[in-house]
Amino acid sequence: QVQLVESGGGLVQPGGSLRLSCAASRSIFRSYAMGWYRQAPGKQRELVASITSGGTTNYADSVKGRFTISRDNAKNTVYLQMNSLIPEDTAVYYCNAALGNVAFWGQGTQVTVSS
């Protein structure tokens, strides 16, 4: 079992920045592909960004150029740097760890972009 704990969410004005963190409970973190998903009210959960164990990244078109995913295997932590936030980024953001058919989820952290 891998436990994931997200932090860093909050209320930010449009154009602002936030950095989300996701700490994993086990050192096998380095073998897992990590991802950030989000779910807005009334919408399906969607992939925001992912990073493989080798460091290859992938982004949803809606966040390209604004968000950056990174990982620190020594700290068992994955980050999501979010810049130039817009109201449409408002959602609960979830951390995901996946290896083959096994996947784990964090509890989610709320991000609200509003003036």
Secondary structure as GFF3:
##gff-version 3
##sequence-region A 1 115
A	DSSP	beta_strand	4	7	.	.	.	ID=ss1
A	DSSP	beta_strand	10	12	.	.	.	ID=ss2
A	DSSP	beta_strand	18	24	.	.	.	ID=ss3
A	DSSP	three_ten_helix	27	31	.	.	.	ID=ss4
A	DSSP	beta_strand	33	39	.	.	.	ID=ss5
A	DSSP	beta_strand	46	51	.	.	.	ID=ss6
A	DSSP	beta_strand	57	59	.	.	.	ID=ss7
A	DSSP	beta_strand	67	72	.	.	.	ID=ss8
A	DSSP	three_ten_helix	73	75	.	.	.	ID=ss9
A	DSSP	beta_strand	77	82	.	.	.	ID=ss10
A	DSSP	three_ten_helix	87	89	.	.	.	ID=ss11
A	DSSP	beta_strand	91	99	.	.	.	ID=ss12
A	DSSP	beta_strand	102	105	.	.	.	ID=ss13
A	DSSP	beta_strand	109	113	.	.	.	ID=ss14
###
